[in-house]
Amino acid sequence: MPAIAPHALTIPASPIRRIYDLARGLDDVVLLNVGEPDLPVAPHVLAAGARAWEDDVTDYTPNGGIPALRAAIAAKLARENDLHVDPEQVWVTAGGMQALHQVLSLTLEAGDEVLVPDPGYVNFSMTARHVGAVPVPYRLDPDDGFRPDLSTLEAAVSPRTRVLLVNSPSNPLGTVYPAAVLADLVEFARRHDLWVVSDEVYERFTFGVPHVSTASLDTDGRVLSVFSFSKTYALTGARVGWFVAPLDWAPLLRTAQEAVVSCVNAPAQHAALAALTGDQQVVTDAREHYRANIDVVCEALSGNGVRFQRPQGSFYLWVDVSHVSGGDVAAWCERFLVERRVAVAPGSAFGAGGEGWIRLSLAGTRDDVLLGGSRIPAP
């Protein structure tokens, strides 16, 4: 039998999914391991998707998405992100993950290197491996508030480096980079002639600090911005995201999209259009729900003397359990699941810098997040 391509065998499995699969076989588990919003989808969004199905809106759409959705995204970017782009620069994708895969597949050759945050979203490294590239971690130090350090980046860059991946608000850390930090990162990329891939999936969920789009600080078109409807509108299973690319990429992207998905399913695009152009109160309510969950769990952990990184954005809480994890937090998370019936994501899933930490998803109900957080052992 022919062999599988060697680079495919280097794609790491997700430890978060392992916890998820183990939890499915147990009763009475508090699920704090995956970033699944527990809030309902807005009725007008469901109605738009249902109407598209009922009206048989099931034909192919243009590769980049239905024109009305691309135009609405461009208007949103101008209004909220200080990004002024032509709708032809907006490419609708099957979720933020396909957007990430698409931009990395177009900027990396086999053997090229991409600088990824550590701790950082596990799928960054998985996607890099999937396209035959090499993820090179740059450490984010808790003593520096988990912000990138330019000297660390300079030590990590090499002649094979092609892409710098930036994530703000961060999954799993909840950090939000101010404009000055992002400007330094763009200048670093300019010095080394790198593409910047900016993951801004959690852009709508920040607490007391503004979200700044990296591309708003870009002067020469090197920033490729990735967004999603999944978290903002609780549409994780609808699989609609988008990315913003240079205008002269348009002919290439028609071909690239055709080769991968042809187009995103039409009813989901109409639901996404309704989400973006309709009443945004649901997003405000979701942000306040997540803020309240964060407050109550942080208060409980503080009362027990547990160390954590209070998030400025997203709906995750980064918690230090090194006092009980014994140097193998992944194994501890499995024991914690079996013994205490709480599913959390091991920090080591997000890179070597995450050893001794766990990520809690606080997107669920108040009772669940408080119950799960209260079961974390005190020092």
C-alpha positions in Angstrom: 0.0 0.0 0.0 1.3 3.5 -0.8 2.6 5.5 2.2 0.9 8.6 3.6 2.8 11.8 2.9 5.4 12.2 5.7 4.4 15.7 6.7 0.9 14.6 7.4 2.2 12.3 10.1 3.8 15.3 11.9 0.4 16.9 12.6 0.0 16.7 16.4 -3.2 15.4 17.9 -5.2 17.8 20.0 -5.0 17.1 23.7 -8.1 19.2 24.1 -10.1 16.8 21.9 -8.7 13.9 24.0 -10.2 15.4 27.2 -13.4 16.0 25.2 -13.6 12.4 24.1 -12.9 11.0 27.6 -15.5 13.3 29.1 -18.2 12.0 26.7 -17.8 8.6 28.3 -18.5 9.9 31.9 -21.6 11.1 33.7 -22.2 14.4 35.4 -19.1 16.2 33.9 -18.8 20.0 34.1 -17.4 20.9 30.6 -15.0 23.7 30.7 -12.6 22.4 28.1 -13.9 23.6 24.8 -14.8 27.1 23.6 -18.5 26.5 22.9 -20.8 29.4 23.7 -23.7 28.2 25.8 -25.9 31.1 24.7 -28.7 30.6 22.1 -28.3 32.0 18.6 -30.4 35.1 18.0 -33.8 34.3 16.5 -33.4 36.6 13.5 -30.2 34.7 12.6 -31.9 31.3 12.8 -34.8 32.6 10.8 -32.5 33.9 8.0 -30.8 30.5 7.7 -34.1 28.6 7.8 -35.6 30.9 5.2 -32.7 30.3 2.9 -33.2 26.5 3.1 -37.0 26.8 2.7 -36.5 29.1 -0.4 -34.1 26.5 -1.8 -31.1 28.9 -1.7 -28.8 26.0 -2.2 -26.9 26.8 -5.4 -23.2 27.6 -5.6 -22.2 31.1 -4.6 -19.2 33.0 -5.8 -15.9 31.6 -4.5 -15.4 34.6 -2.1 -18.9 34.5 -0.7 -22.3 36.2 -1.6 -21.7 39.8 -2.5 -24.0 41.2 0.2 -22.1 39.4 2.9 -18.7 40.5 1.6 -20.0 44.1 1.4 -21.4 44.0 4.9 -18.1 42.6 6.2 -16.1 45.4 4.5 -18.5 48.0 6.0 -18.1 46.4 9.4 -14.3 46.5 9.1 -14.4 50.2 8.2 -16.8 51.0 11.0 -15.3 49.0 13.9 -11.7 48.0 12.9 -10.4 51.1 11.1 -9.7 48.8 8.1 -10.8 50.3 4.8 -10.9 47.5 2.2 -12.6 46.6 -1.0 -15.2 43.8 -0.7 -13.0 41.9 -3.2 -10.4 41.7 -0.4 -12.8 39.8 1.8 -13.0 36.1 1.4 -15.7 34.1 3.2 -14.5 30.7 4.5 -15.7 27.6 6.2 -15.0 29.0 9.7 -11.9 30.8 11.0 -10.0 27.5 10.7 -10.3 27.4 6.9 -9.3 31.0 6.8 -6.2 30.2 8.8 -5.4 27.2 6.6 -5.9 29.2 3.4 -3.6 32.1 4.3 -0.9 29.7 5.6 -1.1 27.5 2.5 -0.6 30.6 0.3 2.4 32.1 2.3 4.4 29.0 3.3 6.3 26.4 1.3 7.3 23.0 2.6 10.0 23.5 5.2 9.3 27.2 5.7 9.0 28.4 9.3 6.1 30.2 11.0 6.5 31.9 14.4 3.7 30.9 16.7 2.9 32.1 20.2 3.7 29.8 23.1 1.3 29.4 24.9 -0.9 29.7 21.8 -3.9 28.1 20.1 -3.0 24.5 19.4 -4.4 24.6 15.9 -1.8 27.2 14.8 0.9 24.5 15.0 -1.4 21.8 13.6 -2.3 23.9 10.5 1.4 24.8 9.9 2.3 21.1 9.9 -0.7 20.4 7.7 0.8 22.6 4.9 4.3 21.1 5.4 5.7 24.1 7.3 7.5 24.1 10.6 6.0 25.9 13.6 8.6 27.7 15.7 7.3 28.8 19.1 8.0 32.2 20.6 7.6 32.2 24.4 5.2 34.5 26.1 6.3 35.1 29.7 3.8 35.4 32.6 6.1 37.9 34.2 5.7 40.1 31.2 1.9 39.7 31.2 2.2 37.1 28.3 3.1 39.8 25.8 5.5 39.2 23.0 9.1 40.2 23.6 11.1 41.5 20.6 14.4 39.9 21.8 12.6 36.5 22.0 11.3 37.0 18.5 14.7 38.0 17.2 16.2 34.8 18.6 13.5 32.7 17.0 13.6 34.2 13.5 15.7 32.5 10.8 16.3 32.6 7.1 13.5 30.1 6.7 10.9 32.2 8.6 8.1 33.5 6.4 5.2 34.2 8.7 4.6 35.8 12.2 1.4 34.6 13.7 -0.3 37.1 16.1 -3.4 36.4 18.3 -5.2 39.2 20.1 -7.4 38.7 22.0 -5.6 35.5 22.8 -6.8 32.0 23.1 -5.9 30.6 25.6 -4.5 33.6 27.6 -7.1 36.3 27.3 -4.4 38.9 26.7 -5.3 41.9 24.4 -2.3 43.6 22.8 -2.3 47.4 22.8 -1.6 49.4 19.6 2.1 50.0 20.6 2.8 46.3 21.0 1.1 45.5 17.6 3.0 48.3 15.9 6.3 46.8 17.2 5.3 43.4 15.8 4.4 44.8 12.4 7.8 46.7 12.4 9.6 43.5 13.3 7.9 41.7 10.4 8.8 44.5 8.1 12.4 44.3 9.1 12.5 40.6 8.4 10.2 40.8 5.4 7.6 38.5 7.0 3.9 38.1 6.4 1.8 38.7 9.6 -1.3 36.5 10.1 -3.5 38.2 12.7 -6.1 35.9 14.4 -8.8 38.2 15.7 -11.6 35.7 16.3 -12.4 37.0 19.8 -12.4 40.7 18.7 -15.9 41.5 20.1 -15.1 40.2 23.6 -12.8 42.6 25.4 -13.2 43.9 28.9 -12.2 47.5 29.7 -9.6 47.6 26.9 -10.0 48.3 23.1 -9.4 45.7 20.5 -7.0 47.0 17.9 -6.7 45.2 14.5 -3.1 44.6 13.5 -3.8 45.5 9.9 -4.9 49.0 10.9 -1.2 49.7 11.7 0.1 48.1 8.5 1.5 50.4 5.8 2.7 47.9 3.2 0.0 45.2 3.0 1.8 42.4 4.8 -0.9 41.7 7.4 -3.5 39.0 6.6 -6.4 39.2 9.1 -8.6 36.2 10.1 -12.0 36.6 11.7 -15.0 34.3 12.5 -18.7 34.4 13.2 -18.4 31.3 15.4 -17.7 32.8 18.8 -19.3 36.3 18.3 -22.7 35.0 17.3 -22.5 31.4 18.9 -22.5 30.0 15.4 -19.7 27.4 15.9 -21.3 24.7 13.9 -22.4 26.9 11.0 -18.8 27.3 10.0 -18.5 30.8 8.6 -15.4 32.9 8.9 -13.5 35.3 6.7 -10.0 36.7 6.0 -8.8 39.9 4.4 -6.1 39.7 1.8 -4.4 42.1 -0.6 -6.6 43.1 -3.6 -4.1 41.7 -6.1 -4.6 38.3 -4.6 -8.2 38.1 -5.9 -7.5 36.0 -9.1 -5.4 33.6 -7.2 -7.9 33.3 -4.3 -10.7 32.4 -6.7 -8.6 29.4 -7.8 -7.5 28.5 -4.3 -11.0 28.6 -2.9 -12.3 26.5 -5.8 -9.6 23.9 -5.0 -10.5 23.7 -1.3 -14.2 24.3 -0.7 -15.5 26.0 -3.9 -17.7 28.1 -1.6 -19.2 28.1 1.8 -22.8 26.7 2.0 -25.3 29.4 1.0 -27.8 29.2 3.9 -25.0 29.6 6.4 -23.8 32.7 4.6 -27.3 34.2 4.7 -27.5 33.5 8.4 -24.1 35.2 8.9 -25.3 38.2 6.9 -28.3 38.5 9.2 -26.0 38.2 12.2 -23.8 41.0 11.0 -26.4 43.4 9.9 -29.1 42.8 12.5 -29.5 43.8 16.1 -26.1 43.5 17.9 -27.6 43.4 21.4 -27.0 39.6 21.5 -23.3 40.3 21.3 -23.4 42.9 24.1 -25.3 40.5 26.2 -22.9 37.7 25.5 -19.9 39.9 26.4 -21.5 40.8 29.8 -22.4 37.2 30.5 -18.8 36.2 29.9 -17.5 39.2 32.0 -19.8 38.1 34.9 -18.6 34.5 34.7 -15.0 35.6 34.7 -15.6 37.8 37.7 -17.3 35.1 39.8 -14.7 32.4 39.0 -11.8 34.8 39.6 -13.3 35.7 43.0 -13.6 32.0 43.9 -10.0 31.2 42.8 -8.6 34.2 44.7 -10.4 33.1 47.8 -8.7 29.8 47.5 -5.2 31.3 46.8 -5.1 29.9 43.3 -2.9 31.9 40.8 -4.5 32.9 37.4 -4.1 35.3 34.6 -7.2 37.6 34.6 -8.3 37.9 30.9 -8.7 41.2 29.1 -10.5 39.5 26.3 -12.0 36.2 25.1 -13.9 34.0 27.5 -11.0 31.9 28.8 -9.3 31.8 32.1 -5.6 30.7 32.4 -5.0 29.1 35.7 -1.8 27.9 37.4 -2.1 24.4 38.9 1.6 23.7 39.0 1.2 23.1 42.8 -0.7 19.9 42.1 0.1 18.8 38.5 3.5 17.4 39.2 5.2 18.5 36.0 2.6 16.7 33.8 -0.5 18.8 33.5 -2.0 16.7 30.7 -2.0 13.6 33.0 -3.3 15.6 35.9 -6.2 16.9 33.8 -7.2 13.3 33.0 -7.2 12.4 36.7 -9.1 15.6 37.5 -11.7 14.7 35.0 -12.2 11.2 36.3 -12.0 12.0 40.0 -13.7 15.4 40.2 -15.8 15.3 37.0 -14.5 18.6 35.6 -13.1 18.8 32.0 -10.5 21.4 31.5 -7.9 21.9 28.7 -4.3 21.1 29.7 -2.0 24.1 29.3 0.7 21.9 27.6 -1.7 21.6 24.7 -0.9 25.2 23.9 2.9 24.8 23.9 5.7 24.0 26.3 5.1 27.3 28.1 1.7 26.1 29.2 3.0 23.3 31.4 1.6 23.6 34.8 -1.4 25.7 33.6 -4.9 24.9 32.5 -7.4 26.7 30.4 -11.0 27.1 31.6 -13.7 28.0 29.1 -16.1 30.3 30.9 -18.7 30.4 28.1 -21.2 28.2 29.9 -23.8 28.7 32.6 -22.9 30.6 35.8 -23.6 27.5 37.9 -21.3 25.3 35.8 -18.4 27.6 35.6 -18.6 28.3 39.4 -18.9 24.6 40.2 -16.0 23.7 38.0 -13.8 26.5 39.2 -14.5 25.7 42.9 -13.2 22.2 42.4 -9.7 23.3 41.4 -7.4 22.4 44.4 -6.0 25.2 46.5 -2.2 25.4 47.0 
